[in-house]
């Protein structure tokens, strides 16, 4: 079902069973404490540094919000392909919690 519901007249996908909505983030694949215990500090920091992402990860306790604690965005988007039309892909600039 495609409906036009925005000012730009962009066709919007949707499903009445999901209230014409979709997920607003990837969702966690591990809890905060589990992320702190299981994620590798050096690997998570290296991922951000290599991508030029500004971050405040300074020790193991900062890993509760690391990308490794979250589901893969491409899988999440594929699983809701009946709900959304991908128009643009955004890249992270910074990850700062505090």
C-alpha positions as CSV (number, residue, x, y, z in Angstrom):
1,X,0.0,0.0,0.0
2,X,1.5,3.4,-1.0
3,X,0.0,6.6,0.4
4,X,1.0,10.2,-0.1
5,X,1.1,11.9,3.3
6,X,3.9,14.4,3.2
7,X,4.4,17.9,1.7
8,X,7.0,16.7,-0.8
9,X,4.5,14.2,-2.3
10,X,6.9,11.3,-1.8
11,X,5.2,8.0,-1.9
12,X,5.3,6.4,1.6
13,X,5.2,2.7,2.1
14,X,3.3,1.3,5.0
15,X,1.3,-1.4,6.6
16,X,-1.9,-0.9,8.5
17,X,-0.9,-3.8,10.8
18,X,2.1,-1.8,11.9
19,X,0.2,1.4,12.2
20,X,1.9,2.8,9.1
21,X,5.1,3.1,11.2
22,X,8.6,1.5,11.3
23,X,11.4,1.1,13.8
24,X,13.2,4.3,14.8
25,X,16.5,2.7,15.4
26,X,18.3,-0.7,15.1
27,X,17.6,-1.8,18.6
28,X,20.1,-3.4,21.0
29,X,21.4,-6.9,20.5
30,X,23.0,-6.9,24.0
31,X,22.2,-5.0,27.2
32,X,24.4,-2.2,28.6
33,X,26.1,-4.4,31.2
34,X,26.6,-7.2,28.7
35,X,28.2,-4.8,26.2
36,X,30.6,-3.6,28.9
37,X,31.5,-7.2,29.7
38,X,31.7,-8.7,26.3
39,X,32.8,-6.0,23.7
40,X,36.5,-5.5,23.0
41,X,37.5,-2.0,23.9
42,X,40.3,-1.7,21.3
43,X,38.2,-3.1,18.5
44,X,35.3,-0.7,19.2
45,X,37.5,2.3,19.5
46,X,39.4,1.3,16.3
47,X,36.1,1.1,14.3
48,X,35.2,4.7,15.3
49,X,38.8,6.0,14.7
50,X,39.1,4.4,11.3
51,X,35.8,6.0,10.2
52,X,36.8,9.5,11.5
53,X,33.9,9.5,14.0
54,X,34.4,11.8,17.0
55,X,33.8,9.8,20.2
56,X,34.3,9.8,23.9
57,X,35.2,6.1,24.3
58,X,38.0,6.2,26.9
59,X,37.6,2.9,28.7
60,X,35.6,-0.4,28.9
61,X,32.7,1.2,30.8
62,X,32.1,3.5,27.8
63,X,31.1,0.5,25.6
64,X,27.5,0.4,26.8
65,X,26.6,2.5,23.7
66,X,29.2,1.1,21.3
67,X,28.0,0.1,17.8
68,X,28.7,-3.5,18.6
69,X,25.9,-3.5,21.2
70,X,23.3,-2.8,18.5
71,X,21.8,-4.8,15.6
72,X,23.1,-4.3,12.1
73,X,21.2,-1.5,10.4
74,X,21.2,-3.2,7.0
75,X,19.5,-6.3,8.4
76,X,16.9,-4.1,10.3
77,X,16.1,-2.2,7.1
78,X,15.8,-5.3,5.0
79,X,13.4,-6.8,7.6
80,X,11.1,-3.8,7.3
81,X,11.3,-3.3,3.5
82,X,7.5,-3.5,3.3
83,X,7.3,-0.5,5.6
84,X,9.9,1.9,4.4
85,X,11.5,3.2,1.2
86,X,15.2,4.1,1.8
87,X,15.7,7.5,0.3
88,X,19.1,8.5,1.8
89,X,21.7,6.9,4.0
90,X,23.2,8.9,6.8
91,X,26.7,8.4,8.3
92,X,27.6,9.0,11.9
93,X,29.7,12.1,12.7
94,X,30.0,11.6,16.4
95,X,29.1,9.3,19.3
96,X,29.2,11.1,22.6
97,X,27.4,10.1,25.7
98,X,27.5,12.2,28.8
